[in-house]
Each structure stands twice: as C-alpha cells, then as structure tokens.
Amino acid sequence: MTRLLVVDDEQDIRYLYAAELTDEGYQVDTAGSGAEASQLLLEKEYDLLLLDIQMRGESGLQLLQKVVRDRKGLPVILCTAFNCYKDDFSSWLADAYVVKSSDLTELKTEVRRVLAKHKH
C-alpha cells in the first residue's frame, strides 16, 4: 500500500487530508511539526510527503531542504495557503506546489501525478 505523510500544524487540515487520502486508498500518517515529521521519517518509509510551508518552529521549506539532502528520491508536494512561495527558490525543490482549497481535487490529482512519475 502506498504510504503518505501529511505534515501540517493545523489539526483540522491533517484530519481532512488524512480522511480524504485514506478514502483514495492510501495509508496516511500525519505530523503536526517538522520535528514530528523528521522522527516519523526516521522510523518509517514513505512514498510521498505532503508538506505545509508555514508552521511553527521548523518551516516546511527548511524541512524540504533536509528531506532532499537526507531522503533522496522521496517526492514532496508543498501544500500552502499562500501562492507567494512559488517564487521562492527553495520551493522549487518540491515535485509539486498546491494552494490549499476546500476543494481537494487539485491535491488528489497532484498526489496521483507525482506518485506515477516516481514509479517509473
């Protein structure tokens, strides 16, 4: 089963994404901070990381840089409420960039696209 890690400091977002992505057939773990995500990444293997950018403590962009350095090949989708980070050079390390919306169609599409791209 494809395993995803959702990292977001907003509990409601973690619950929503976990429920929707579980319904899509994925096994989903969640983390509320960069530190919690780093610990889970040491303990388990994931096929995809969904990462919020603005979080208390370690930002999503900081965690993204660590993941690219330490977990080469792990695809990452940035999920943020802000469109402005698309111009940030460090956000270009991610495989996709999705602006949060109550309609999760784009997020689910990007999850499928990125996973398919990394299976080849």
The first five atom37 places (N, CA, C, CB, O) and aatype in JSON, in Angstrom:
{
  "aatype": [12, 16, 1, 10, 10, 19, 19, 3, 3, 6, 5, 3, 9, 1, 18, 10, 18, 0, 0, 6, 10, 16, 3, 6, 7, 18, 5, 19, 3, 16, 0, 7, 15, 7, 0, 6, 0, 15, 5, 10, 10, 10, 6, 11, 6, 18, 3, 10, 10, 10, 10, 3, 9, 5, 12, 1, 7, 6, 15, 7, 10, 5, 10, 10, 5, 11, 19, 19, 1, 3, 1, 11, 7, 10, 14, 19, 9, 10, 4, 16, 0, 13, 2, 4, 18, 11, 3, 3, 13, 15, 15, 17, 10, 0, 3, 0, 18, 19, 19, 11, 15, 15, 3, 10, 16, 6, 10, 11, 16, 6, 19, 1, 1, 19, 10, 0, 11, 8, 11, 8],
  "atom_mask": [
    [1, 1, 1, 1, 1],
    [1, 1, 1, 1, 1],
    [1, 1, 1, 1, 1],
    [1, 1, 1, 1, 1],
    [1, 1, 1, 1, 1],
    [1, 1, 1, 1, 1],
    [1, 1, 1, 1, 1],
    [1, 1, 1, 1, 1],
    [1, 1, 1, 1, 1],
    [1, 1, 1, 1, 1],
    [1, 1, 1, 1, 1],
    [1, 1, 1, 1, 1],
    [1, 1, 1, 1, 1],
    [1, 1, 1, 1, 1],
    [1, 1, 1, 1, 1],
    [1, 1, 1, 1, 1],
    [1, 1, 1, 1, 1],
    [1, 1, 1, 1, 1],
    [1, 1, 1, 1, 1],
    [1, 1, 1, 1, 1],
    [1, 1, 1, 1, 1],
    [1, 1, 1, 1, 1],
    [1, 1, 1, 1, 1],
    [1, 1, 1, 1, 1],
    [1, 1, 1, 0, 1],
    [1, 1, 1, 1, 1],
    [1, 1, 1, 1, 1],
    [1, 1, 1, 1, 1],
    [1, 1, 1, 1, 1],
    [1, 1, 1, 1, 1],
    [1, 1, 1, 1, 1],
    [1, 1, 1, 0, 1],
    [1, 1, 1, 1, 1],
    [1, 1, 1, 0, 1],
    [1, 1, 1, 1, 1],
    [1, 1, 1, 1, 1],
    [1, 1, 1, 1, 1],
    [1, 1, 1, 1, 1],
    [1, 1, 1, 1, 1],
    [1, 1, 1, 1, 1],
    [1, 1, 1, 1, 1],
    [1, 1, 1, 1, 1],
    [1, 1, 1, 1, 1],
    [1, 1, 1, 1, 1],
    [1, 1, 1, 1, 1],
    [1, 1, 1, 1, 1],
    [1, 1, 1, 1, 1],
    [1, 1, 1, 1, 1],
    [1, 1, 1, 1, 1],
    [1, 1, 1, 1, 1],
    [1, 1, 1, 1, 1],
    [1, 1, 1, 1, 1],
    [1, 1, 1, 1, 1],
    [1, 1, 1, 1, 1],
    [1, 1, 1, 1, 1],
    [1, 1, 1, 1, 1],
    [1, 1, 1, 0, 1],
    [1, 1, 1, 1, 1],
    [1, 1, 1, 1, 1],
    [1, 1, 1, 0, 1],
    [1, 1, 1, 1, 1],
    [1, 1, 1, 1, 1],
    [1, 1, 1, 1, 1],
    [1, 1, 1, 1, 1],
    [1, 1, 1, 1, 1],
    [1, 1, 1, 1, 1],
    [1, 1, 1, 1, 1],
    [1, 1, 1, 1, 1],
    [1, 1, 1, 1, 1],
    [1, 1, 1, 1, 1],
    [1, 1, 1, 1, 1],
    [1, 1, 1, 1, 1],
    [1, 1, 1, 0, 1],
    [1, 1, 1, 1, 1],
    [1, 1, 1, 1, 1],
    [1, 1, 1, 1, 1],
    [1, 1, 1, 1, 1],
    [1, 1, 1, 1, 1],
    [1, 1, 1, 1, 1],
    [1, 1, 1, 1, 1],
    [1, 1, 1, 1, 1],
    [1, 1, 1, 1, 1],
    [1, 1, 1, 1, 1],
    [1, 1, 1, 1, 1],
    [1, 1, 1, 1, 1],
    [1, 1, 1, 1, 1],
    [1, 1, 1, 1, 1],
    [1, 1, 1, 1, 1],
    [1, 1, 1, 1, 1],
    [1, 1, 1, 1, 1],
    [1, 1, 1, 1, 1],
    [1, 1, 1, 1, 1],
    [1, 1, 1, 1, 1],
    [1, 1, 1, 1, 1],
    [1, 1, 1, 1, 1],
    [1, 1, 1, 1, 1],
    [1, 1, 1, 1, 1],
    [1, 1, 1, 1, 1],
    [1, 1, 1, 1, 1],
    [1, 1, 1, 1, 1],
    [1, 1, 1, 1, 1],
    [1, 1, 1, 1, 1],
    [1, 1, 1, 1, 1],
    [1, 1, 1, 1, 1],
    [1, 1, 1, 1, 1],
    [1, 1, 1, 1, 1],
    [1, 1, 1, 1, 1],
    [1, 1, 1, 1, 1],
    [1, 1, 1, 1, 1],
    [1, 1, 1, 1, 1],
    [1, 1, 1, 1, 1],
    [1, 1, 1, 1, 1],
    [1, 1, 1, 1, 1],
    [1, 1, 1, 1, 1],
    [1, 1, 1, 1, 1],
    [1, 1, 1, 1, 1],
    [1, 1, 1, 1, 1],
    [1, 1, 1, 1, 1],
    [1, 1, 1, 1, 1],
    [1, 1, 1, 1, 1]
  ],
  "atom_positions": [
    [[0.84, -1.18, 0.0], [0.0, 0.0, 0.0], [0.89, 1.25, 0.0], [-0.96, 0.0, 1.22], [1.93, 1.28, 0.65]],
    [[0.47, 2.23, -0.72], [1.21, 3.49, -0.81], [1.03, 4.28, 0.48], [0.75, 4.32, -2.03], [-0.09, 4.52, 0.93]],
    [[2.17, 4.68, 1.06], [2.15, 5.36, 2.36], [2.51, 6.83, 2.19], [3.12, 4.68, 3.36], [3.52, 7.17, 1.58]],
    [[1.66, 7.7, 2.73], [1.85, 9.14, 2.65], [2.05, 9.71, 4.05], [0.65, 9.82, 1.95], [1.51, 9.2, 5.03]],
    [[2.83, 10.79, 4.12], [2.98, 11.54, 5.37], [2.51, 12.96, 5.13], [4.46, 11.51, 5.9], [3.06, 13.67, 4.29]],
    [[1.48, 13.37, 5.87], [0.94, 14.73, 5.79], [1.5, 15.52, 6.97], [-0.64, 14.73, 5.81], [1.33, 15.14, 8.12]],
    [[2.18, 16.64, 6.67], [2.78, 17.48, 7.71], [2.12, 18.85, 7.65], [4.33, 17.58, 7.53], [2.28, 19.59, 6.67]],
    [[1.39, 19.19, 8.7], [0.7, 20.47, 8.77], [0.46, 20.78, 10.23], [-0.64, 20.46, 7.95], [0.1, 19.9, 11.01]],
    [[0.67, 22.04, 10.62], [0.47, 22.39, 12.03], [-1.0, 22.62, 12.37], [1.27, 23.63, 12.38], [-1.34, 22.79, 13.54]],
    [[-1.87, 22.62, 11.38], [-3.31, 22.78, 11.62], [-3.96, 21.4, 11.71], [-3.97, 23.63, 10.49], [-4.0, 20.64, 10.73]],
    [[-4.47, 21.09, 12.9], [-5.06, 19.77, 13.13], [-6.22, 19.47, 12.17], [-5.54, 19.68, 14.57], [-6.33, 18.35, 11.68]],
    [[-7.07, 20.45, 11.92], [-8.2, 20.23, 11.02], [-7.74, 19.85, 9.62], [-9.09, 21.48, 10.96], [-8.35, 18.99, 8.98]],
    [[-6.68, 20.48, 9.14], [-6.14, 20.14, 7.82], [-5.6, 18.71, 7.82], [-5.03, 21.14, 7.4], [-5.83, 17.95, 6.88]],
    [[-4.89, 18.36, 8.88], [-4.35, 16.98, 8.95], [-5.49, 15.97, 8.91], [-3.51, 16.79, 10.24], [-5.41, 14.97, 8.19]],
    [[-6.56, 16.22, 9.69], [-7.7, 15.29, 9.69], [-8.36, 15.21, 8.32], [-8.74, 15.73, 10.75], [-8.67, 14.13, 7.83]],
    [[-8.58, 16.38, 7.7], [-9.24, 16.41, 6.39], [-8.41, 15.67, 5.34], [-9.47, 17.86, 5.94], [-8.93, 14.82, 4.63]],
    [[-7.13, 16.01, 5.26], [-6.27, 15.36, 4.25], [-6.17, 13.86, 4.51], [-4.86, 16.0, 4.25], [-6.24, 13.05, 3.58]],
    [[-6.02, 13.48, 5.78], [-5.9, 12.06, 6.1], [-7.18, 11.31, 5.71], [-5.61, 11.86, 7.61], [-7.11, 10.23, 5.13]],
    [[-8.34, 11.89, 6.02], [-9.61, 11.22, 5.69], [-9.79, 11.1, 4.18], [-10.78, 11.98, 6.29], [-10.14, 10.04, 3.67]],
    [[-9.55, 12.2, 3.46], [-9.75, 12.19, 2.01], [-8.76, 11.26, 1.31], [-9.62, 13.61, 1.44], [-9.13, 10.53, 0.4]],
    [[-7.51, 11.3, 1.73], [-6.49, 10.47, 1.07], [-6.62, 9.0, 1.46], [-5.1, 10.97, 1.42], [-6.29, 8.12, 0.67]],
    [[-7.1, 8.72, 2.67], [-7.39, 7.34, 3.05], [-8.53, 6.8, 2.19], [-7.75, 7.25, 4.56], [-8.48, 5.65, 1.74]],
    [[-9.55, 7.62, 1.95], [-10.65, 7.21, 1.06], [-10.16, 6.93, -0.35], [-11.73, 8.3, 1.02], [-10.77, 6.14, -1.08]],
    [[-9.05, 7.57, -0.75], [-8.47, 7.34, -2.08], [-7.64, 6.05, -2.11], [-7.59, 8.53, -2.49], [-7.16, 5.65, -3.17]],
    [[-7.48, 5.41, -0.95], [-6.77, 4.13, -0.91], [-5.34, 4.2, -0.41], [0.0, 0.0, 0.0], [-4.61, 3.21, -0.48]],
    [[-4.93, 5.34, 0.11], [-3.58, 5.48, 0.63], [-3.55, 5.23, 2.13], [-3.01, 6.87, 0.32], [-4.55, 5.43, 2.83]],
    [[-2.4, 4.78, 2.62], [-2.17, 4.71, 4.05], [-1.56, 6.05, 4.45], [-1.25, 3.49, 4.45], [-0.53, 6.43, 3.9]],
    [[-2.15, 6.76, 5.39], [-1.76, 8.13, 5.7], [-1.37, 8.27, 7.17], [-2.89, 9.11, 5.35], [-2.14, 7.9, 8.06]],
    [[-0.19, 8.79, 7.39], [0.23, 9.22, 8.72], [0.27, 10.73, 8.71], [1.63, 8.62, 9.12], [0.38, 11.35, 7.65]],
    [[0.16, 11.34, 9.89], [0.21, 12.79, 9.98], [1.22, 13.22, 11.03], [-1.18, 13.35, 10.31], [1.53, 12.49, 11.97]],
    [[1.72, 14.44, 10.83], [2.62, 15.05, 11.8], [2.24, 16.52, 11.91], [4.13, 14.88, 11.38], [1.87, 17.16, 10.92]],
    [[2.35, 17.07, 13.14], [1.97, 18.45, 13.37], [3.12, 19.43, 13.39], [0.0, 0.0, 0.0], [2.92, 20.63, 13.58]],
    [[4.34, 18.93, 13.18], [5.51, 19.81, 13.18], [6.63, 19.16, 12.37], [5.99, 20.1, 14.64], [6.59, 17.98, 12.04]],
    [[7.63, 19.98, 12.06], [8.79, 19.45, 11.35], [9.53, 18.42, 12.19], [0.0, 0.0, 0.0], [10.01, 17.42, 11.66]],
    [[9.63, 18.66, 13.49], [10.32, 17.71, 14.37], [9.6, 16.37, 14.4], [10.43, 18.29, 15.79], [10.24, 15.31, 14.34]],
    [[8.27, 16.41, 14.49], [7.5, 15.15, 14.5], [7.64, 14.44, 13.16], [6.0, 15.43, 14.79], [7.77, 13.21, 13.12]],
    [[7.63, 15.2, 12.08], [7.8, 14.59, 10.75], [9.18, 13.97, 10.61], [7.59, 15.64, 9.65], [9.32, 12.87, 10.07]],
    [[10.21, 14.67, 11.09], [11.58, 14.13, 11.0], [11.68, 12.8, 11.73], [12.6, 15.13, 11.57], [12.34, 11.87, 11.26]],
    [[11.04, 12.7, 12.9], [11.07, 11.45, 13.65], [10.36, 10.33, 12.89], [10.43, 11.64, 15.03], [10.87, 9.21, 12.82]],
    [[9.2, 10.63, 12.32], [8.47, 9.61, 11.55], [9.27, 9.18, 10.31], [7.09, 10.14, 11.13], [9.24, 8.01, 9.93]],
    [[9.97, 10.12, 9.69], [10.78, 9.78, 8.51], [11.95, 8.87, 8.87], [11.3, 11.07, 7.85], [12.42, 8.1, 8.03]],
    [[12.42, 8.95, 10.12], [13.47, 8.03, 10.57], [12.92, 6.64, 10.85], [14.16, 8.59, 11.83], [13.61, 5.64, 10.68]],
    [[11.65, 6.58, 11.29], [11.05, 5.32, 11.73], [10.39, 4.53, 10.61], [10.05, 5.6, 12.8], [10.34, 3.3, 10.67]],
    [[9.87, 5.22, 9.59], [9.06, 4.55, 8.56], [9.47, 4.99, 7.17], [7.58, 4.83, 8.78], [10.09, 6.04, 7.0]],
    [[9.14, 4.19, 6.2], [9.35, 4.52, 4.78], [8.06, 5.11, 4.22], [9.8, 3.27, 3.96], [6.97, 4.59, 4.47]],
    [[8.19, 6.18, 3.49], [7.03, 6.81, 2.86], [7.24, 6.91, 1.35], [6.78, 8.21, 3.45], [8.37, 6.98, 0.87]],
    [[6.13, 6.91, 0.64], [6.17, 7.07, -0.82], [6.01, 8.51, -1.24], [5.09, 6.22, -1.47], [6.38, 8.88, -2.35]],
    [[5.45, 9.34, -0.36], [5.19, 10.74, -0.69], [5.02, 11.55, 0.6], [3.94, 10.88, -1.6], [4.44, 11.08, 1.58]],
    [[5.55, 12.78, 0.56], [5.42, 13.71, 1.68], [4.6, 14.91, 1.23], [6.82, 14.16, 2.21], [4.93, 15.55, 0.24]],
    [[3.53, 15.2, 1.96], [2.74, 16.42, 1.73], [3.09, 17.38, 2.84], [1.19, 16.13, 1.68], [2.92, 17.06, 4.02]],
    [[3.58, 18.56, 2.48], [4.23, 19.43, 3.44], [3.68, 20.84, 3.4], [5.71, 19.44, 3.2], [3.71, 21.5, 2.36]],
    [[3.19, 21.3, 4.55], [2.79, 22.7, 4.7], [4.06, 23.56, 4.76], [1.91, 22.91, 5.97], [5.11, 23.07, 5.17]],
    [[3.98, 24.81, 4.35], [5.16, 25.67, 4.39], [5.24, 26.43, 5.69], [5.14, 26.65, 3.22], [6.26, 26.37, 6.38]],
    [[4.19, 27.14, 6.05], [4.24, 27.96, 7.27], [3.79, 27.14, 8.47], [3.36, 29.23, 7.12], [2.61, 26.85, 8.64]],
    [[4.77, 26.78, 9.29], [4.49, 26.05, 10.52], [5.3, 26.68, 11.63], [4.8, 24.52, 10.37], [6.35, 27.28, 11.38]],
    [[4.81, 26.53, 12.86], [5.6, 27.0, 13.99], [6.86, 26.14, 14.09], [4.78, 26.94, 15.32], [6.85, 24.95, 13.78]],
    [[7.95, 26.76, 14.52], [9.21, 26.02, 14.61], [9.82, 25.9, 13.23], [0.0, 0.0, 0.0], [9.93, 26.89, 12.51]],
    [[10.21, 24.69, 12.87], [10.83, 24.45, 11.58], [9.81, 24.65, 10.46], [11.42, 23.04, 11.51], [8.73, 24.07, 10.48]],
    [[10.16, 25.49, 9.48], [9.22, 25.72, 8.37], [9.24, 24.53, 7.41], [9.58, 27.02, 7.61], [10.15, 23.7, 7.44]],
    [[8.23, 24.48, 6.6], [8.17, 23.43, 5.6], [9.32, 23.51, 4.6], [0.0, 0.0, 0.0], [9.8, 22.49, 4.13]],
    [[9.75, 24.73, 4.28], [10.86, 24.87, 3.34], [12.17, 24.37, 3.95], [11.01, 26.33, 2.9], [13.01, 23.8, 3.26]],
    [[12.34, 24.6, 5.26], [13.53, 24.06, 5.93], [13.5, 22.54, 5.94], [13.63, 24.6, 7.38], [14.51, 21.88, 5.66]],
    [[12.34, 21.97, 6.25], [12.21, 20.51, 6.25], [12.4, 19.96, 4.85], [10.83, 20.08, 6.8], [13.01, 18.9, 4.68]],
    [[11.89, 20.66, 3.84], [12.07, 20.22, 2.46], [13.56, 20.1, 2.12], [11.37, 21.2, 1.49], [13.97, 19.12, 1.49]],
    [[14.35, 21.07, 2.52], [15.78, 21.02, 2.23], [16.44, 19.81, 2.9], [16.47, 22.31, 2.69], [17.3, 19.17, 2.31]],
    [[16.03, 19.49, 4.14], [16.58, 18.33, 4.83], [16.16, 17.03, 4.14], [16.13, 18.31, 6.28], [16.95, 16.1, 4.03]],
    [[14.91, 16.98, 3.68], [14.41, 15.78, 3.02], [15.15, 15.56, 1.7], [12.88, 15.88, 2.76], [15.54, 14.44, 1.38]],
    [[15.35, 16.62, 0.95], [16.07, 16.5, -0.33], [17.5, 16.02, -0.08], [16.08, 17.86, -1.09], [18.03, 15.22, -0.85]],
    [[18.12, 16.5, 1.0], [19.5, 16.12, 1.32], [19.57, 14.69, 1.88], [20.1, 17.11, 2.33], [20.45, 13.92, 1.5]],
    [[18.65, 14.34, 2.78], [18.76, 13.08, 3.53], [17.9, 11.96, 2.98], [18.4, 13.31, 4.94], [18.2, 10.79, 3.24]],
    [[16.86, 12.27, 2.25], [15.94, 11.24, 1.75], [15.78, 11.38, 0.24], [14.55, 11.33, 2.44], [14.67, 11.55, -0.27]],
    [[16.9, 11.31, -0.46], [16.87, 11.48, -1.91], [15.84, 10.54, -2.54], [18.27, 11.21, -2.51], [15.78, 9.36, -2.22]],
    [[15.05, 11.08, -3.42], [14.06, 10.28, -4.13], [12.69, 10.31, -3.51], [0.0, 0.0, 0.0], [11.72, 9.87, -4.13]],
    [[12.56, 10.83, -2.28], [11.23, 10.93, -1.68], [10.52, 12.14, -2.28], [11.33, 11.05, -0.11], [10.94, 13.27, -2.05]],
    [[9.45, 11.92, -3.02], [8.74, 13.05, -3.62], [8.0, 13.87, -2.56], [7.75, 12.55, -4.67], [7.51, 13.35, -1.56]],
    [[7.94, 15.18, -2.82], [7.33, 16.11, -1.88], [6.35, 17.02, -2.63], [8.41, 16.95, -1.15], [6.67, 17.56, -3.69]],
    [[5.17, 17.18, -2.06], [4.2, 18.17, -2.54], [4.05, 19.22, -1.46], [2.82, 17.51, -2.89], [3.71, 18.89, -0.33]],
    [[4.31, 20.47, -1.8], [4.08, 21.57, -0.88], [2.61, 21.94, -0.93], [4.97, 22.78, -1.23], [2.05, 22.12, -2.01]],
    [[1.97, 22.06, 0.23], [0.57, 22.45, 0.34], [0.51, 23.67, 1.24], [-0.33, 21.27, 0.9], [0.78, 23.58, 2.44]],
    [[0.16, 24.79, 0.68], [0.18, 26.01, 1.45], [-1.01, 26.89, 1.13], [1.47, 26.77, 1.2], [-1.63, 26.76, 0.07]],
    [[-1.33, 27.78, 2.05], [-2.41, 28.73, 1.81], [-1.93, 29.93, 1.0], [-3.01, 29.2, 3.14], [-2.72, 30.79, 0.61]],
    [[-0.62, 29.98, 0.76], [-0.04, 31.16, 0.12], [0.54, 30.84, -1.25], [1.04, 31.75, 1.01], [1.28, 29.87, -1.41]],
    [[0.19, 31.65, -2.21], [0.7, 31.49, -3.57], [2.1, 32.09, -3.73], [-0.25, 32.14, -4.56], [2.81, 31.76, -4.67]],
    [[2.48, 32.98, -2.79], [3.72, 33.75, -2.93], [4.98, 32.9, -2.86], [3.78, 34.81, -1.86], [6.02, 33.33, -3.37]],
    [[4.94, 31.72, -2.25], [6.14, 30.9, -2.13], [6.55, 30.24, -3.44], [5.93, 29.85, -1.08], [7.63, 29.66, -3.53]],
    [[5.69, 30.32, -4.46], [6.06, 29.73, -5.75], [7.31, 30.39, -6.32], [4.92, 29.87, -6.75], [8.06, 29.76, -7.08]],
    [[7.54, 31.64, -5.95], [8.72, 32.36, -6.44], [9.94, 32.13, -5.57], [8.42, 33.83, -6.52], [11.04, 32.55, -5.93]],
    [[9.78, 31.48, -4.45], [10.91, 31.19, -3.55], [11.71, 30.04, -4.15], [10.42, 30.85, -2.09], [11.18, 28.96, -4.4]],
    [[12.99, 30.29, -4.37], [13.85, 29.3, -5.0], [13.79, 27.95, -4.29], [15.28, 29.8, -5.02], [13.77, 26.91, -4.95]],
    [[13.76, 27.95, -2.97], [13.78, 26.68, -2.24], [12.5, 25.86, -2.45], [13.98, 26.93, -0.77], [12.52, 24.65, -2.27]],
    [[11.41, 26.5, -2.82], [10.18, 25.74, -3.07], [10.28, 24.93, -4.36], [8.97, 26.68, -3.14], [9.5, 24.0, -4.57]],
    [[11.22, 25.29, -5.21], [11.38, 24.59, -6.49], [11.94, 23.19, -6.3], [12.28, 25.39, -7.42], [11.96, 22.39, -7.24]],
    [[12.41, 22.88, -5.09], [12.92, 21.54, -4.81], [11.78, 20.52, -4.73], [13.72, 21.53, -3.5], [12.01, 19.32, -4.88]],
    [[10.57, 20.99, -4.5], [9.42, 20.1, -4.39], [8.96, 19.62, -5.76], [8.27, 20.79, -3.66], [9.25, 20.25, -6.78]],
    [[8.25, 18.52, -5.76], [7.73, 17.95, -7.01], [6.46, 18.65, -7.47], [7.46, 16.47, -6.84], [6.12, 18.63, -8.65]],
    [[5.76, 19.27, -6.54], [4.53, 19.98, -6.89], [4.23, 21.01, -5.81], [3.33, 18.99, -7.05], [4.74, 20.93, -4.69]],
    [[3.41, 21.98, -6.17], [3.04, 23.08, -5.28], [1.53, 23.25, -5.41], [3.82, 24.42, -5.62], [1.03, 23.55, -6.49]],
    [[0.82, 23.07, -4.31], [-0.64, 23.16, -4.34], [-1.07, 24.21, -3.32], [-1.3, 21.77, -4.03], [-0.63, 24.2, -2.17]],
    [[-1.93, 25.12, -3.75], [-2.51, 26.11, -2.84], [-3.73, 25.46, -2.18], [-2.9, 27.44, -3.6], [-4.6, 24.91, -2.86]],
    [[-3.78, 25.54, -0.85], [-4.87, 24.92, -0.1], [-6.22, 25.45, -0.56], [-4.7, 25.16, 1.41], [-6.39, 26.63, -0.86]],
    [[-7.18, 24.53, -0.6], [-8.53, 24.86, -1.01], [-9.49, 23.88, -0.33], [-8.69, 24.82, -2.57], [-9.09, 22.78, 0.05]],
    [[-10.73, 24.29, -0.18], [-11.72, 23.35, 0.35], [-12.04, 22.25, -0.67], [-13.01, 24.09, 0.74], [-12.53, 21.18, -0.3]],
    [[-11.74, 22.51, -1.93], [-11.87, 21.51, -2.99], [-10.52, 20.8, -3.13], [-12.32, 22.17, -4.36], [-9.54, 21.41, -3.56]],
    [[-10.47, 19.54, -2.77], [-9.2, 18.82, -2.77], [-8.89, 18.14, -4.1], [-9.21, 17.79, -1.67], [-7.98, 17.3, -4.16]],
    [[-9.61, 18.47, -5.14], [-9.4, 17.84, -6.43], [-7.97, 18.03, -6.93], [-10.38, 18.4, -7.45], [-7.33, 17.07, -7.36]],
    [[-7.45, 19.27, -6.87], [-6.08, 19.51, -7.35], [-5.07, 18.73, -6.51], [-5.76, 21.01, -7.31], [-4.13, 18.16, -7.06]],
    [[-5.25, 18.72, -5.22], [-4.33, 17.99, -4.35], [-4.31, 16.5, -4.71], [-4.71, 18.17, -2.87], [-3.24, 15.9, -4.85]],
    [[-5.48, 15.91, -4.84], [-5.56, 14.48, -5.17], [-4.95, 14.2, -6.54], [-7.01, 14.0, -5.12], [-4.29, 13.18, -6.74]],
    [[-5.19, 15.1, -7.49], [-4.61, 14.94, -8.83], [-3.09, 14.99, -8.77], [-5.14, 16.03, -9.79], [-2.41, 14.18, -9.4]],
    [[-2.56, 15.94, -8.01], [-1.1, 16.05, -7.89], [-0.51, 14.84, -7.17], [-0.72, 17.35, -7.14], [0.57, 14.37, -7.54]],
    [[-1.19, 14.33, -6.17], [-0.71, 13.12, -5.48], [-0.59, 11.98, -6.49], [-1.68, 12.73, -4.31], [0.44, 11.3, -6.54]],
    [[-1.63, 11.76, -7.28], [-1.59, 10.67, -8.27], [-0.49, 10.92, -9.3], [-2.95, 10.53, -8.98], [0.24, 9.99, -9.66]],
    [[-0.36, 12.18, -9.79], [0.63, 12.5, -10.81], [2.05, 12.3, -10.3], [0.44, 13.94, -11.29], [2.88, 11.7, -10.98]],
    [[2.33, 12.8, -9.12], [3.68, 12.71, -8.57], [4.03, 11.25, -8.26], [3.81, 13.58, -7.28], [5.15, 10.81, -8.54]],
    [[3.1, 10.5, -7.7], [3.37, 9.09, -7.42], [3.63, 8.32, -8.71], [2.2, 8.45, -6.65], [4.54, 7.49, -8.77]],
    [[2.84, 8.58, -9.75], [3.03, 7.89, -11.04], [4.4, 8.26, -11.64], [1.9, 8.25, -12.03], [5.09, 7.4, -12.18]],
    [[4.78, 9.51, -11.54], [6.07, 9.98, -12.07], [7.22, 9.28, -11.37], [6.2, 11.51, -11.91], [8.22, 8.97, -12.01]],
    [[7.11, 9.03, -10.08], [8.21, 8.45, -9.33], [8.23, 6.92, -9.36], [8.16, 8.91, -7.91], [9.18, 6.31, -8.88]],
    [[7.18, 6.31, -9.91], [7.19, 4.85, -10.04], [7.97, 4.41, -11.26], [5.76, 4.32, -10.13], [8.36, 3.24, -11.36]],
    [[8.22, 5.33, -12.18], [8.95, 4.97, -13.41], [10.42, 5.17, -13.24], [8.46, 5.77, -14.59], [11.19, 4.92, -14.17]]
  ]
}
